[in-house]
Amino acid sequence: MYVYYLTALVLIILDQWTKYLVVTKMEIGQSITVIENFFYLTSHRNQGAAWGILQGQMWFFYIITVIVIGFVIYYLQQMGKQSRLVGAALSLILAGAVGNFIDRIFRKEVVDFANTYIFTYDFPIFNVADSALVIGVAFIMIAAFLDERKKKGSIES
């Protein structure tokens, strides 16, 4: 079980370190080309959620995040022993939720910096915590799909 919490801790540290570098080394709006027409480091701040929705609703985010973290820890304790995939998924979700929560508490905004272009689409700027959340949710979906297939297979047998 401890490996899930250690994974979350490492990701939280990575998230906060990368955000610290962006805050201390870049001006807001500054962009550094990493891969032309694909990936840029762009210093950006967000007081909302994904895609900038719910701007300035900090108390809402505080309450929701505390509830989510509580549920994630509860389910990690329950499901982490049964499924490594679910445990890994929940550790990623925990890291993402805590990483952005730290920003909201101490900065009153979330620091974003990963700016990608997929063909001509300028994807919303994100950070390590956002990535952990998305990958964690994708793992949950995969685990649910695999579990459903397993159940169907045992019914047919």
GIRAJO-V168562 format. One record per backbone hydrogen bond with DSSP energy under -1.0 kcal/mol. CO is the residue of the C=O (numbers start at 1). NH is the residue of the N-H. E is the energy in kcal/mol with one decimal. If there is no record, write none. Layout:
CO|NH|E  CO|NH|E
This chain:
1|4|-1.3  1|5|-1.1  2|6|-2.7  3|7|-2.4  4|8|-2.2  5|9|-2.5  6|10|-2.6  7|11|-2.3  8|12|-2.4  9|13|-2.5  10|14|-2.5  11|15|-2.8  12|16|-2.7  13|17|-2.6  14|18|-2.5  15|19|-2.1  16|20|-2.4  17|21|-2.3  18|22|-2.0  19|23|-2.8  20|24|-2.6  21|25|-2.3  22|26|-1.7  27|30|-2.1  30|43|-2.4  32|41|-2.7  35|38|-2.3  35|39|-2.4  38|117|-2.6  39|34|-2.2  39|35|-2.5  40|115|-2.7  41|32|-2.9  43|29|-3.1  44|112|-2.7  46|110|-3.4  47|56|-1.4  49|52|-2.0  50|53|-1.6  53|49|-3.3  54|57|-1.6  56|58|-1.1  57|61|-1.9  58|62|-2.7  59|63|-2.3  60|64|-2.6  61|65|-2.5  62|66|-2.0  63|67|-2.1  64|68|-2.9  65|69|-2.9  66|70|-2.1  67|71|-2.4  68|72|-2.9  69|73|-2.5  70|74|-2.3  71|75|-2.9  72|76|-2.6  73|77|-2.2  74|78|-1.7  75|79|-3.7  76|80|-1.6  79|83|-2.4  83|87|-2.5  84|88|-2.8  85|89|-2.5  86|90|-2.8  87|91|-2.0  88|92|-2.0  89|93|-2.3  90|94|-2.7  91|95|-2.3  92|96|-2.5  93|97|-2.6  94|98|-2.7  95|99|-2.8  96|100|-2.0  97|101|-1.8  98|102|-2.5  99|103|-1.3  100|104|-2.2  101|105|-2.5  102|106|-2.6  103|107|-3.1  103|108|-1.0  110|46|-2.1  112|44|-2.3  113|42|-2.8  114|126|-2.0  115|40|-2.8  116|123|-1.7  118|121|-2.3  121|118|-2.6  121|123|-1.2  126|113|-2.6  126|114|-3.2  127|131|-2.1  128|132|-2.5  129|133|-2.4  130|134|-2.4  131|135|-2.7  132|136|-2.6  133|137|-2.5  134|138|-2.3  135|139|-2.5  136|140|-2.0  137|141|-2.2  138|142|-2.4  139|143|-2.8  140|144|-2.5  141|145|-2.4  142|146|-2.9  143|147|-2.5  144|148|-2.3  145|149|-2.3  146|150|-2.3  147|151|-2.4  148|152|-2.5  149|153|-2.3  150|154|-1.9  151|155|-1.6  152|156|-2.1  153|157|-1.1
